[in-house]
Amino acid sequence: MIPTGSGLTQASLDRTTFDVYTYKPDGTINGILLVYHGTGRTAASYRDYAIDLADGKGLVVAAPLFDKDRFSGRDYHLGGLLDDSHDLKPASQWTTRFVALLADWVRTEEATSTLPYWCWGHSAGGQFLSRVAAFEQIAAERIIVANASTHVLPLLGSYPDGEAVPYGMGGVYKGAEEQEKLRAYLAAPVTIYLGTEDDDPDDPHLAMTTEAQRQGEQRRDRGERTFALGQSQAAALDCSFGWELVYAPEVEHSTSQMIHSPCVLRAMELFDSPVSSESCAGPGSRTG
């Protein structure tokens, strides 16, 4: 069992050992919150930011550390889909695989196979979870992609007609499987969660690759454009669309403010809260 309160333990996931920062509230446990840190690799702080939410909703928190020695920006932020030569790696080596494995590990520790789980990632963690949503079919209740510098665009092929992996879905699958995976991504329970003030195009931590700049000038713009593209793609394909666009009003690029905003409950689709959809809708014209 994961002990009550804050803790640090280790989890072996597919022969890879992770430090996992945990928190378990007193009382009934209703679910699991997997928390993915930003580029600073401060997993302990991210765990701490989630404590109030965990206490309020009865969630076990697990925040794994993806250390820089083993997980470069390509291996963490961009999901580990490509090797150092920018060639596609086998799916069995993608970093994205560790999310479902961590959820299973927490369930095993808690001696239950039925606890629902949510995924929360801010900034680099949001980039990582965008790759998880696109390339892994996980059973999360919601995948919250918060203030990410880049997203996986729901496009096949390569630029200019599409977008290749890891900024799109081009070059990963073949034949009819491409359309199947694209539809699955559009149907996934993704929440693009944006601070209304996270709009600085000169932020030194903003991804500025050519592919990133094609997504927009700054994080809010990139998130809005990705959501709008998802909407239009789902309509064109006449397929299910599971994404949500949620804003945290008057919040900049702050992990703490994003997860402490009342709108995080809307992002997670915890509708037993007093938070209205309208208060977290942001400037509606931006969604396209």
N, C-alpha and C positions, 0 to 999 in steps of 0.2 A: 504493500500500500504506500502511496505517496503520503508523507507526513503532513499534518496540519501546519499551516503557517508557511513561511518562506524557507526554501531549501535549495541545495545543489546536489545533483546526482549525475550519474552517467547512464547513457542508453546505448546499447549496441544495435545498430540498424544496418542490416546487410553487411556485416563484418566491418562496419565503420563506427567508431566510438565517438559520441558527442557528450560534451558537458551540457546538461539541461537544467536551467534555472526554473524552479517550480514554486507554485503557491497553491495552497488548498485551504479554502475557508472552512469555518465550523459549520455544522448543520448539513442539510440535505445537499447532495451534489446532483445538479441537473444537466451538466454537460462539461465539455472540454474546450478551452480556448488555446489554440496553438499560436504563439506570438513570434513574429520574424523581425529581427532587428534591422537597423539601417547600416549604412556604410561604415559607421564607427565601431560596429561589432559589439555594442554594449547590450548584450543579451540580459544581463542582470537588471539594468535600468528599465529595459522594456518590460520585463516581468513585473517590476515595481509599479510601472505606469498602469498596469492592468489590474492591480489589486482591488481598487474600488469597484470596478466592474465585476470582478470575480465575487466579491462579497455580496454585491447587490443581486446577482443572478445565480449564485451557487455554482460557479464554474471552477474547475481545476485548470490552472494555467501551466503551460509548458513552453518555455522559451529556449530553443536550442542555440548553441553558439556555433556559427560557421566561421572558424578562425581563418585569418589571412594566410597562415602557413600552408593550409591545405585547400582553401577555397578562394581563388582569385576573384576579381570582379566578374570575369567571364563565367566562372564556376558557380558563383552565388547569385549576383544580381541578374545575370542572363540565363540562369538555370542549368549551366553546365551541359548544354546541348552540343556545343562545338569544342573541338580540341584546339591546341595551340596553333595549328595550321588552318583553323577555321573550317575544318571538315566536320561533318555531322558524326557524332559518336553513336554507338549502339544505345538503344533506349535503356538497357540495363545499367548504363553508366551515367545517366542523366542525374544531376543533383535533385531535380524535381521529384524523384522517386521517394525521397526521404519523408515527405509530408504524410502520406498514407501510412508509412511504416511507423512514424512517431505517434500518430493517432492510435494505431494498434498497440503500441508499447504502453501508452497511458491506460488504455482500456485493460490491458493485461495486468498492469500494476494495481488498478482499481477493481480487479476481479469481476469485470463485466464486459460484455461484448456489445452492449446496446446504448451506451452513452453517446448522444449526438455531439458533433464537434464543429467548431467555427475556426476559420483561419484569419488571422489579422497580420498584415504586413504594412509598414510605413516606409516610404522613401525606397531605399534599396530592397527592403523586405517586400514592398509593394511590387517592385519590378520582378522579384523572384516569384511572387504569387501569381503575377500575370502569366508567367511561363508555366506555372503549375496548372492554372486554369486551362490554358491552351493545349497542353501536351500530356496531361494526366487526367484521367476520369476518376476523380476522387469523390467520396461520399459525404463531403462537408455540407453543413446546412447553408453556410454562405462563405465565400472567399472574398475578404475585404481588401481591396487594392487601394491603399491610401497614399495620396500625394506621390505617385511614382514618376520618376523622370522619363521612363519609357514604358510602353505597353506592347503586347503582341497584337498587331493589327489583324483583324479577321480577313486576311487576304492570302491568296495562293500565288504561285508564280514568283516573279521577281520584278523589281522596279524597272521601268515606270508603270507597268500594267498591274503589278502586285507588290508583294514585299516578302523577302526571303527570311528564313529563320536566322537569328532569334528575335527579329523585330516584326516578323510576320510568320505565316505558316508555310511559305513556299520552300520546296526542296526537302521536305521531311517525309511525305507520304507519296504513294504512287497510285495512279488510276482512280478507280471509284472510291478508294479509301480516303483520298483528299477531301472529297465532298462530305463524306461521312464524318470525318474529324472536324471539319469546319462547322458543320451543323451542331456537333456535340459541344464545341466551344461556345457557339452562340446560345445554346440552351443551358450552359453551365450557370450555377448560382453565384454570379460575380456581382459585387458591388464596387463600383468606382466611386471612391469616397474622397472628396476634394475640399481643402480649405479654401474659402472664397478669396482669401488674400494671398494664396500661394501662387503668385503671378510675376515673380521677379525673373526677367530673362537674363539677368547678370549674376544670378546666384552661382558662386564658385563651385558648388556641389551638383549643379544641374548637368546632366549628361548632354554632351555637345557633339556627339558623332554625327556624321552626315545623316544616318538613318534616324537618329533621335530628332534632329532639327526638322526632318520631313514631317514629324508628328505634331509640330507646333513650336511656338516661341518659348513657352514656359510650361510648368507642370499642370496648372489648371486648364490651360488651352489644350494640352496634349490629352488629358483625360476626357475633356468634353468632346474633342474630335474623335477619339477612339470609340466613345459611347455612341456618338451619332453615326459613325461608320457601321458599328454593330447593328444599330436599328435598321439602317438602309439595307445591309446585307441580309438580315433576317427577313425583311419584307420581300426582297428580290428572290430569295430562295424559298419563300413561303414556309419557313420553319419556326420552331419555338425560339423565343428570345427570353432568356432568364436573367439578363443583366438589369441592374438598377444604378441610377446616378443620384448620389446623395451629397449634400454639402454640409460642412461645418461652418456656420456663419462667423465672420470676423476672425478667422483663424489663418495664420500664416503656415510656414513649414515647421510645425511643431508636433512631435509625436505625442507629448503629454496633453496638449490642448485638443488634439484630434480625438484621442481615446477618452478624454474627460468631457468632451462635448456631449450634451444630451442626444445629439444626432447620431452618435455611435449606435444607439439602440435601434434607430431607423436603419442604419447601414447593415446591422446584423439581422434585421427583420424580427426584432423582439417586440411584437406589437402589443404586448401587455403593458407597455410603458405609456406615460402621458404625453409623449412626444408626437406632435402632429406631422403629417407628411409635408404640409405647407411650410412649416418652420425650417425644414431641411431641404427645401426644393431649390434654393438659390435662384439666380436669375434665369427663369425658365427659357428665355429665348436662346440661351447658349447651347441647349441640348440639341438644337436643330429641329 
